[in-house]
Amino acid sequence: MWTEVTRTVSPLHPERLIAEIAAAPPVPETPSADRHGKTGNAAKGINGRAVSLPVPPSAVLGHDKGIEPKLNRKIRRGHLPIDATIDLHGLRQDEAHAALCRFIAARHARGDRTVLVITGKGLKKTGWGQIEQKGVLRSMLALWLNQKTLAPLVAGWQESAREHGGDGAFYVRLKRPRP
């Protein structure tokens, strides 16, 4: 049966698709109101809840950035203080993203260097106790920290030590504010 299906299919030409995507005019963002009447980059999801729209690849910079090993060791051992903490678990994805952006910008402006971001583990387990999927906030953190808005403020991030939340939290090292 599969061979019959494959006979009727013609292969895609990736070069042509990439050229068509690059030549396409940009889609203007239309602000929509969330449940509080605020406008932003949101769309109506299931049950009328506001959800974040996917971030275009052009809005993402770089890749995962770790904290220098010597500095990471000092933070984990408590020799370097954590200046502030934000707890995102329990928030929806769009709420967590907005809160993280405000928090990082405020702490950077204040001159803080090391912050703790608690995302929660968000693990979903099967009936046999095996991990099926990691949490949404935990997996989105790297993407958010790499966005054009936060990347210039962030020097790096690393999963935290067990005493600070382990798998459910991250140390985020901020760059020095420029005068």
Buried (B, 14 or more C-beta within 10 A) or exposed (E): EEEEEEEEEEEEEEEEEEEEEEEEEEEEEEEBEBEEEEEBBBBEEEEEEBBBEEBEEEEBEEEEBEBEEEBBEBBBEEEBEBBBEBBBBEBBBBBBBBBBBEBBBEBBEEEBBBBBBBBBBBEEEEEEEEEEEBBBBBEBBBBBBBBEEBBEBBBBBBBBBEEBBEBBBBBBBBEEEEE
